[in-house]
Each structure stands twice: as structure tokens, then as C-alpha cells.
Amino acid sequence: MPAEQLKKKIEVPDTCPHCGNKLSPWQQVLLATDRALVCKKCWYRIILDLIPKAKNRFN
């Protein structure tokens, strides 16, 4: 895998950030692919934010 692709790899959580329920490996794959998933335990919508923070262009 090229170095550029390694830098862009998404950090996928292994637990729900709301209730702490452990996500299955399949749920982690879905979350990495779709960037959104609903926790089965608490119905919390987990969304991975991939929009980089923009630099202030006016300064």
C-alpha cells in the first residue's frame, strides 16, 4: 500500500461512543465503508467526520 493511502486510513472506533457497546468486526467494516452506523443497543447514530478542518484563509 502506498504511503499516501496509509495516511488517509480512517480510524474506526471499536465501541459506541455513546453507550460503550462493543461493535462487531462486521459493523466496523460497515462503519469504515459507509462512514455511518446506528448502534444496535442505544440507537445512537455514529458518523465519522471526514471533512478536514479548513485553515483560516483570511489571516
Residue pairs with C-beta under 8 A, 6 or more apart in sequence:
10 32
10 35
10 48
10 50
12 28
12 31
12 32
12 48
13 23
13 28
13 31
13 46
14 22
14 23
14 28
15 21
15 22
15 23
16 23
16 39
16 41
16 42
16 44
16 46
17 44
17 46
18 39
18 42
18 44
18 46
19 39
19 41
19 42
19 44
21 39
21 40
21 41
21 42
23 31
23 37
23 39
27 37
30 37
31 37
31 46
31 48
32 48
35 47
35 48
35 50
36 45
36 46
36 47
36 48
37 45
37 46
38 44
38 45
38 46
39 45
39 46
